[in-house]
Amino acid sequence: MGAVTPLLEGEMAAFLSDIALIVTQILTWVTSVCTTITGQPILLFTVGFLAIGGAVGIFGRLLSRN
């Protein structure tokens, strides 16, 4: 099996920069979705209802274990 070559400093900086760009874009999308949901009462009600139902379902399963 071949030897593993370590990343050079420039390659690691470029990699971290790419990861930062990806995380920034994901956070931008999440912010946009949250802004849309909170701006529309019907979406806010629906998402809230689904989140509460999911939490009740998970806790119900956890508490019903023997």
C-alpha positions as CSV (number, residue, x, y, z in Angstrom):
1,M,0.0,0.0,0.0
2,G,1.3,3.5,-0.8
3,A,2.4,6.0,1.7
4,V,-0.1,8.7,2.7
5,T,1.1,12.2,1.8
6,P,0.2,15.0,4.1
7,L,-1.7,18.0,2.8
8,L,0.4,21.0,2.2
9,E,-0.4,24.2,4.0
10,G,-1.9,25.9,0.9
11,E,-4.0,22.8,0.2
12,M,-5.4,22.8,3.7
13,A,-6.2,26.5,3.6
14,A,-8.0,26.0,0.2
15,F,-9.9,23.1,1.7
16,L,-11.0,25.1,4.8
17,S,-11.9,28.0,2.6
18,D,-14.1,25.7,0.4
19,I,-15.8,24.2,3.6
20,A,-16.4,27.8,4.9
21,L,-18.1,28.7,1.6
22,I,-20.4,25.6,1.7
23,V,-21.4,26.3,5.3
24,T,-22.1,29.9,4.6
25,Q,-24.3,29.0,1.6
26,I,-26.2,26.4,3.7
27,L,-26.8,29.0,6.5
28,T,-28.1,31.5,3.8
29,W,-30.6,28.9,2.6
30,V,-31.7,28.0,6.1
31,T,-32.2,31.7,6.9
32,S,-34.2,32.2,3.8
33,V,-36.5,29.2,4.5
34,C,-37.0,30.3,8.2
35,T,-37.8,33.9,7.1
36,T,-40.3,32.6,4.6
37,I,-41.9,30.2,7.2
38,T,-42.2,32.9,9.9
39,G,-43.6,35.4,7.4
40,Q,-46.5,33.2,6.4
41,P,-48.9,32.3,9.2
42,I,-50.2,29.2,7.5
43,L,-46.7,27.9,7.0
44,L,-45.8,28.8,10.6
45,F,-48.9,26.9,11.9
46,T,-48.2,23.9,9.7
47,V,-44.5,23.6,10.6
48,G,-45.2,24.2,14.3
49,F,-48.0,21.5,14.2
50,L,-45.6,19.0,12.6
51,A,-42.8,19.8,15.0
52,I,-45.0,19.4,18.0
53,G,-46.5,16.2,16.6
54,G,-43.0,14.8,16.0
55,A,-41.8,15.6,19.5
56,V,-44.9,14.0,21.0
57,G,-44.4,10.9,18.9
58,I,-40.7,10.6,19.9
59,F,-41.4,11.1,23.6
60,G,-44.3,8.7,23.5
61,R,-42.0,6.0,22.0
62,L,-39.3,6.7,24.6
63,L,-41.7,6.6,27.5
64,S,-43.5,3.4,26.4
65,R,-40.3,1.3,26.4
66,N,-40.4,-1.5,29.0
